Amino acid sequence: MSSPIKFGTDGWRGVIADDFTFENVARVALATAHYFKRHKKVKNGVVVGYDARFLSKEFAEKSAEVLANHGIRAIISDKISSTPMVSLLTKQLNAAGGVVITASHNPANYNGFKIKGDFGGPAHPEMIDKVERELKRVLKSKVTQKRSFQDLVERGLIQKRDFTQEYVDDVKTKLDIPLIQESGIKIAYDAMHGAGQGVLEKIVQVKVSLRQTFNPSFGGSRPEPLPQHLKSLAAAVVKEGCDIGISTDGDADRIGAYDEKGNFVDSHRIFAIILKYFVEQKKWSGEVAKSFSVSQIINKMCQKYQLVLHETPIGFKYLCRLMTDRDILVAAEESGGLGVKGHLPERDGLYIGLLLCEIMATRRKTLSSLVEELMHEFGWHYFNRYDAHLTEKEKQRILKAYTRGVQKIGEFSVQRVETKDGFKLFVDNGWTLVRASGTEPLIRFYAESDSPEKVEALLQAARRIS
């Protein structure tokens, strides 16, 4: 049979009740169980968490049930939990790995199945390859379970645990929370009805809290911390006189931020602010990693600081591999996912938001002034992305046009092309990237340049090529 289950840049995702069904989740859980059964830490169990999506809790319980029925102790969250919480618990408990039921920033009709390694981050590509090989065998038979979820709980083969409190306690040991509190920084936090709801408030005082309730439809929006989804946060920051606006996505591993003037601070600028702080303030050494769609400002900074820079295809699993193998200061992707030294080889939106607050408090600067400082030193960099929902035929036509070769993007001559992940075309003082999404049926168009107008011109021109 042909498989409706395919792992993309960050786990398997599908439409609920279409391909993301209890039967298919059980199959993936069984393939995962077969993989972890051979793990040297399997006696310590596998950690299971779930986000705030429709039926996520039930899908997580089914996954735990399958694991436990096949001899693997499952440690499951007692409530909605973020992806970083699962990664943290996996590492703290020395577990064989972790599973998170989440579709991250995808629309509400999606759900997903993420796998975590014993190191506390996304499973490495070769780990996923092994699970997929197990899955091919599993698909040939029906998954049956001898014992129910409740029976397994009563027998101690499934254990419920408070992931949230353990995460909160851990964060308080890694960041200067007293300094943030004493500084009087006024924080606005938008959980976007995702897994971060109510968590930041357990760590610091929050002046404005938005979308902190359970709402599997995400209020009709999608839980992705981009400006078009965060208008209420931008308005609240200005209206309530906040110093920073923080938002996290559906599973709280990505961040979106606003400065005190209501301006969006994208992940490229957050990346640069953190890197400057680590090198100049903390005097930390190490290397830097970024995905293919991240700003050239990071290249300039690494050149100034004489730091080794790694560039990977898009997907945090590639950055995670570097974080587990090398001494990485910051590893980040364009879509709001950043991992930092001193925490986990994992994205964590809440942690990064608090780290920004620590930087503001330590340096006694507003978020807007931290951005301006960077731009004056390394040049102004502007970025934007456009997601085009297309038919498969339209998508292939566009990709074929770029495969044949493009000499000009609108009025801009192409100087060179890189194809590490999609087609990245460099022009004078800028670039545009065209690539198919690894999690949704669409093509993403990215652009960076020295003015917002040029960025939009590049995006418009890139979309017209077919």
N, C-alpha and C positions, 0 to 999 in steps of 0.2 A: 504493500500500500504506500501511496505517496504521503509524506509527512506534512501536516499543517504546522508543525513545530520547528521553528528555525531560530537559533540564537543569533542575535545581532551584535551591535557595538556594546550593549550592556544587558546581557541576559536575553531571555525569551519574552516577547510581548505579543499579545493578541487581543482581539475584540471579544469582550465578555459574551458568553453564550453562543458565539460563533465558533472560533477555534480555541478560545480560552474557556474551557469547560472543566468540570470536576474530573471527568475521565482523563482528559489530557494532562491536567495538573498532577493527577495520580501517576501517570506514566512518566512525566518528567521527574517527579519525586522518587520514583522507583529507580530510574536511571541514575539519579544523584546518589541514592542509597547504595547502589552497586559500586559506584565510584568510591564513595567514602568508606565502604566496608574494608577496603584495602589500605586505608590511611593509618599511619602509625599512631595517630592520636584518637582513633575512633572510640576508644574506651571512655574518652571524655565527652563524647556526644557531639551533636550538631545543633547549633543555635538557629531558631526560627522566629522571624518577626514579620510584621505586616503593617501596611499603611492604612489610610482612611478611605480607601476606595470601596465601591460596592462589592460585598462578599469577600473582602480581603481576609477578614478574620476566619471565615469558614474555609477559604482556600488554604490558609496557613494551617488550620487544624487538620485538614485532609493531608497536607504534606507531612506534618508531624506524625500523623497516624501511620502513613506509609513507612516513614523512617523507622518508627518504633516497632512496627510489625515485622520489620526485617532486621531486628536486633541492634538498632542504633538508638541510644537514648536521645530524645529530643527535648531541648530546653526552649520553651516557647514564651514569648512575651505575654504578660497578663493584660496588656492593653495595646492600643496603637503605638507603634514604635518607628523611629526613623531608621533609614539605612545605616547611618553612622553608629547608631546604638547597637545594631546587630554586629557590625564589624568590631566595635569595641568589646562587646561581650564575648565574641568568638576568640579574640586575642586574650582577654583577661582569664577566661575559663580554660585556655589551652585546648580549645575544641578542635575537632577535625576540620570544621568549616561552618558556614552559615548559609541560610536561605532567607530571602526577603521576598514577600509577596507585594509587589509594587510595579506600577508602570511609570514611576517617576513623574515627569512633566507632561506625559501624554494626555490626550483628552479623556474625559470621564468614562467613555465606553471601552477603554482599554484597561487591561491589567497585565501583570507580568511576574516573572520568576527570576530573581537574581541569585547568583551563587557567590559565596564569599570564601576566600582561602583562609587557612589557619593563621596567617599573618595579620589578619584584620583589614582586608581590602578586597577589591574585585578579583575573582578567580582569574588566574593567568590564562592566556589563550589556549595553551596546551592542555590545561585542566578541562576547559570547556570542550575541547576536541574529544577528550576521553569520555565525558558525559554524553556527548552526541553519539559516539560509537555504541555506548551502552543503550542509548535510546533506540537505535535502529533495531536492536534485539528485542527490547521491551515492546515495541509497536506491533510485534507479531503475535502478542498474546494479551489477554485481558488481565487487568490488575485486580486481584482479590485480596481482601484483608480478613484475617482471622478474628482480630479484636477491634472493638470500637475505640474511638478517641477517649471517651469517659472511662472505659475499662482500663485503658493504658495509663491514664492519669492516676487511677486508684492503685494500680500496680507499681507506680513510680517510674514507669518507662517513658512517660511524658511528664515533664516538670514545668510548672508555670513560675515565672520570675519577673520581678520589677526591673525592666531594662532602664526605664526613665530615671529612676533615682540613682542607679549606678552610673549612668551617663553624667548626670548633674554633678555628682560627687567627683567624678574624674576631671571634668572640665574645670572645676574650682581649684584643682591642684596644679593646673597647667597654665592658667592665665591669671593676671593680676586683677582679680575681681574687686578687691577692696579699693584699689586705685580708681577703677572705673566708677565705682559707687561714690567715692569721695570727690571725684572730679565734677559731679553734678551733670554729667552728660544725659541729655533727655533723648530717650530712644522711642521710636515708633516701630512696631513690629507687625508685619502682615504674614500670617501663617498660610494664607491662601486655602484654608480649610484642609491643609495637609497634615503630615505627621509631626510637624513642629508645634502644633497647637498646644498652648499652655506650658511649653517647656522653657522658653527663654525667661519667662516670668519667675521660674523657680531658681534662676541663677542671678539675675539682676533686676533692679526696679525698671519697669517699663511704663512710660508715660501714656502711650497710645497703643492699644491692641486691636488689630483688625482681623476679621475672618478666622476666629479661633474656635469655631464650632464644627461639629461633625456634619458634613454635607457632601455625600458621595458624588453629587453632580457639580461640585465646586462652584456653586452659584451661577452656573451657566457659562463660566469662563474655563480656561484651562490652567492648571497649577504650574505655570512656567514663569519665573520671575523676570519678565521683560516689560519694558515701559507700557506697551499696549494693554497689559493685564494688571498694571499697578497704579492706575490713575488715582484711586482713592488713597493710596499710601502717599503719593506725591503731594496731594492736596492736604492730607492730615499733617505731614511734616511742616509745611508752611503755616497752616492755620494754627497749629498747637505750639509753634515755636520750638520744634524738636531740632536736635543737632545732627541726627542721623536717622534714616529710615532703612530698616532691614526687612527683607522678604526671603522666604525659603519656598522651595517647590514641593511637589506632592509627597516626596519621601525625605525632604529636608536635607538633601545633600548638596543642593545648589543654592547660590545666593544672588539676590539683586539688592542694590543699595542706592540710596538717595542722599545727597548732601543737604545741608541746612537751608539751601535756597530752592530745594525741590528739583534739582538736576539729577538725572540718572547717572550713577557711577558704574560703568560696565566692568565686567570681570577682568579685562585687560588692565584697566587702571587700578583695580583692587590688587591684582597680581604685582604690578609695579610698586605700589605703595608698600606692600608687605616685603617685597624683595629689598627695597631701599632700607626699610626698618631693620630687617635681619642683618644686613651687611654693615650699615653705618651706625646703627644704635646698639644692637646686640653684639656686633663684631663676630658674627657667626661665619664659618666657612662652609663650603660644600659646593654642590653642582645645582644646575637648574634644568627643569624639563617643561616643555610646552607641546601642545598638540598643534597640528598643521595650520589651524585657522586662528592662531593667537598672534597678537600685535608684534610688529617689528621693533617696538620700543623695548621689548625684552632682550632682543638681540643687541641693541645699543647699550643697554645697561650691563649685560654680561661682558661686553667688550670693554667697557669702562672698568668694571670690577675684576676683570680677568678671571671670569668664572666659566667653566665648561658648560655649554648649552646643548641639551639633547632635544631633538624635534621628532615627534612620533605621529603616526596616523591618528585619526580622531577616534576617541574611545578611552575612557579613563583606565581601562585594563592595561593599556600600553604604558601609561604613566605610572601606574601602580607597580608594574614589574621593575621599573627603574627605581622607585622608592624602596622596594624591598631589597634590591641588589646593590644600590649605591647610596652615598650620603647626599640626599637631595634636600635643598633648602625649601624650594617651592616647586610644585608640579601643578600645572593648571591647563584647563581647556577653555575655549571661548564661551561655552554655554553656561558659565557660572559655577563650574566645579573646580575647586581648588583644594589641594592637599598640602600640608606644611610640616616642616621638621618639628619634632617635639610632640606630635599628636599621633595620627594614624596614616598609613599609606592609602588614604581614602578621602574622598570629598566630604566636606561637612559644612553646610551653610550656616548653622548657628555658631559653630566655633569660629568661622571666618568673620562673621558679623561682630562677635565679641572681640576678636583680635583687632579689628578696625577700631573699635572703641578704645582698646588698650593703647593703640598707636596714637590716637587723638589725645588721650589723657596724658601719655608719656611726653609727647612732643608739644603739647599745649597748642595744638593747631586745629582749625576746623577742617572738615573733610574737603571742602572746596579749596582751601589753601594748600592742602596736601597734594591735590590734583594739579593745581596751578604750578606748584613748585616743580613737580615732575616735568610738566610740559615746557616750562621755561628752560629746564636743563637739557631735555632730550628732544625737544621739538613737539609741536602739536600733532597728535594722532587721533583721528576720528574713525569710527567703525560702525557698520550696520550690517544686518543680515535680512534677507527676504526668503521666505519659505513658499515655494510654488507647489500647490497640490495639482498633480497632473495624472493623466492616464498613463498606463505603461507605454503605449505607443508614442505619446508626446515626450515622455521621459527619455526613451531610447533615441528619439530623433535628436534631442538636444545633446545627449552624451556623444552620439556619433559625430555631430558637428564639431565638438571640441576634440574628439579623437583625431579627426582629419587635420586639425591644426587651425589656429586663429592668429592672424597677423595684427589685427586691430580690435580694440574694445571701444566702439564709438570713435571718438576723435583721438584716442590714445593708442600709440604704437606699443605693441607687446615686445618687451625687451628679452624676457626669458620665461620659460614654463617649467614648473615642477609638478610631478605627478605622484607624490607620495600617497595621497588620498584624494582622488578627484583631479581637477585641473586648476592649478594656481598660476595665474598669469600676472607677471610683474610689469608695471608701467612706471613712468617717471613719478617718483614720490607716491607710490601706491601699488596696490594689487587687488585682484579679485579672484575668488575661489568658487568653483562650481563642482558640487558633489551630490550624489544620491544619499539620502538619509539611510542610516542603518537601523532605524526603529519605526519609520512611517513611510507610506507611499508618496514621497515627494522629493523634489530637488531643492537643495539649499544653495542660495547665492550669497556670498560674503564679499565685503569690500572694506579696504582701509586706505585712507589717504590723509593729506594735510589740511583738508577742509571738508565740512559736511556736504557742501555742494558737489565736490568732486566724487565723494563716496556715492551719492545718489546717482550721479551721472554714470559711474562705473556699474552700479547695480542695474540701472535701466538698460544700458547697452549690453551687458552680459545676458540679460533675460531675452533680448531680441535675437540672439544668435541661435539658429536652428537649421 
